[in-house]
Structure formats: C-alpha cells, structure tokens
Amino acid sequence: MGGAPVTGPGPGVPVTGPAVPGVTGPAVPGVPGVVVAVDVGTVRIGVAASDPYRILASPVETVPAPGVERVAQIVADREAVLVVVGLPTSMSGKAMSASAQMARDFAEKLAELIAVPLELVDERLTTVSATAALRASGKKGKQARAVIDQAAAVALLQGVLDTRR
C-alpha cells in the first residue's frame, strides 16, 4: 500500500511536534467512515473502531505486540478512513518517554502498510479511565488484563469522536 500521512494535545487532539515520516492529518470532516484507534503496548496492542457515523467506539481486538501487520489488516477489513494511535503524554503535555517513542515507531511502520491517514493523539489518562471502568464493571486481575488494552483504545477513540463532533 502507499503509506499514509501521520500527525499528531488533550485526549483526542492531534499531537504537535516533530513530524513522523508517513504520518498525516485528519480525514475529511463530515464524511462518514470508520475510525480505528490503536493503544500500543510492549506486550499487547488494543484496537477499537467507530461506527461509520463516528458516534460510538467499540472494542475490536487485543493483538500481541508487535502486531503491526495484524493492525493493518484490521484497518483494511474495517475499511477505515482514519487511524489514530495513542501517544503517551505526560500531564505537562510532553511526549518524550520510551513509550511515546514506541508509539511513534509503531505509527511509522503502520503508516507504511495502510492507505489512509494516521494521527498520533494524546492518550493521557485513557488507561486510568479504562481501568476504573473495568473495575466498576467487576473485572479484575487476569480478566481485566485480557481486555484493558481494548478498553484503553475505546477510551482513546471515544475521546477523539467526542471532540470532533
């Protein structure tokens, strides 16, 4: 595929800073289409997708890391028009950690495999809110670990959807 553009603060807000090769800006606003969100981790990658009208985020799959090829396949299968990758950002707004670099590297590799725009977005507190939601639903320990990455991707994507309405 051709390689998509990557851009990229607050949850769901494109991240500013040094460009990531192959990463572009947002899809055309107002045009229906699925958005796929990716929460990159060292062990697992959470994937979520929106409905075509970008109202609701739903969990899709937890992919074993590195998983870039599988995520690219999910993007193609869902006929996504945009991919957002969570960028770990500190409370001060800096995305300079090893985790942030891992997300950038993942985004760059994914952009080479997909033909739709890709944005890096601030994922501040998405895992915290996902963990709280899972606890509230009664999932703990192993049961929660199995879906926490998907739940974080859902929180990330719902934030993006809500801020872009």
ROVEX-595616 format. One line per 4 residues: number of its first residue (from 0); for each residue x negated, y, z of C-alpha. Coordinates in steps of 0.25 Angstrom, whole numbers, padded with zeros to 4 digits. Last residue first. Example, Ala and Ser with C-alpha at 12.3 -4.5 7.8 and 13.67 -1.06 7.14 Angstrom:
2
1) -0055 -0004 0029  -0049 -0018 0031 $
***
This chain:
165
164) 0073 0066 0066  0058 0065 0067  0056 0065 0082  0066 0054 0084 $
160) 0060 0045 0074  0046 0046 0078  0050 0044 0093  0058 0032 0089 $
156) 0045 0027 0081  0036 0028 0093  0046 0022 0103  0048 0010 0093 $
152) 0033 0008 0091  0032 0008 0106  0043 -0003 0107  0036 -0011 0096 $
148) 0023 -0010 0104  0030 -0014 0117  0037 -0026 0111  0029 -0038 0116 $
144) 0023 -0031 0127  0037 -0029 0133  0040 -0044 0134  0026 -0046 0139 $
140) 0027 -0037 0151  0041 -0030 0152  0054 -0029 0144  0066 -0025 0153 $
136) 0072 -0014 0143  0067 -0003 0152  0053 -0009 0152  0053 -0009 0137 $
132) 0058 0006 0136  0046 0009 0146  0036 0002 0138  0041 0009 0125 $
128) 0041 0023 0132  0026 0020 0136  0023 0014 0122  0028 0027 0115 $
124) 0021 0036 0125  0013 0044 0114  0015 0037 0101  0011 0049 0093 $
120) 0013 0046 0078  0004 0042 0067  0011 0042 0054  0011 0033 0042 $
116) 0017 0036 0029  0022 0024 0020  0014 0015 0010  0008 0006 0021 $
112) -0005 -0002 0022  -0015 0009 0022  -0006 0017 0032  -0007 0004 0041 $
108) -0022 0005 0042  -0022 0020 0045  -0011 0018 0055  -0019 0007 0062 $
104) -0031 0016 0063  -0023 0027 0069  -0016 0018 0079  -0030 0013 0083 $
100) -0035 0027 0084  -0024 0031 0093  -0026 0018 0102  -0041 0022 0103 $
96) -0037 0035 0108  -0037 0049 0101  -0022 0052 0099  -0021 0065 0107 $
92) -0008 0071 0111  -0011 0074 0126  -0002 0063 0130  -0011 0054 0122 $
88) -0008 0049 0108  -0007 0034 0103  -0003 0035 0088  0009 0027 0085 $
84) 0010 0024 0070  0022 0029 0062  0025 0022 0049  0034 0029 0038 $
80) 0044 0025 0027  0045 0011 0032  0050 0000 0022  0052 -0009 0034 $
76) 0044 -0021 0028  0033 -0011 0023  0031 -0005 0037  0032 -0019 0043 $
72) 0021 -0024 0033  0012 -0012 0037  0014 -0016 0052  0010 -0030 0049 $
68) -0003 -0025 0041  -0007 -0016 0052  -0005 -0027 0063  -0018 -0024 0071 $
64) -0012 -0028 0081  0000 -0038 0083  0013 -0032 0077  0025 -0029 0086 $
60) 0037 -0028 0078  0049 -0020 0073  0054 -0011 0085  0065 -0001 0081 $
56) 0065 0014 0079  0079 0021 0077  0083 0033 0069  0073 0033 0057 $
52) 0084 0031 0046  0077 0018 0041  0077 0012 0055  0064 0014 0062 $
48) 0053 0004 0064  0044 -0001 0075  0031 -0008 0076  0022 -0011 0088 $
44) 0008 -0015 0086  0001 -0025 0095  -0013 -0027 0101  -0020 -0014 0100 $
40) -0008 -0006 0098  -0001 0002 0087  0013 0007 0088  0019 0007 0074 $
36) 0031 0014 0069  0039 0011 0056  0048 0021 0050  0059 0016 0041 $
32) 0065 0025 0031  0075 0036 0028  0070 0049 0022  0073 0061 0031 $
28) 0058 0064 0034  0049 0060 0023  0039 0051 0030  0029 0057 0039 $
24) 0014 0060 0036  0003 0051 0032  -0008 0041 0037  -0018 0035 0027 $
20) -0030 0041 0033  -0027 0045 0048  -0027 0060 0049  -0034 0067 0061 $
16) -0024 0073 0070  -0009 0075 0071  0000 0064 0075  0014 0063 0069 $
12) 0025 0064 0080  0033 0052 0084  0029 0053 0098  0022 0067 0101 $
8) 0010 0070 0091  0001 0058 0064  0000 0055 0050  -0004 0043 0042 $
4) -0001 0042 0026  0002 0029 0020  -0007 0019 0012  -0004 0014 -0002 $
0) 0000 0000 0000 $
***
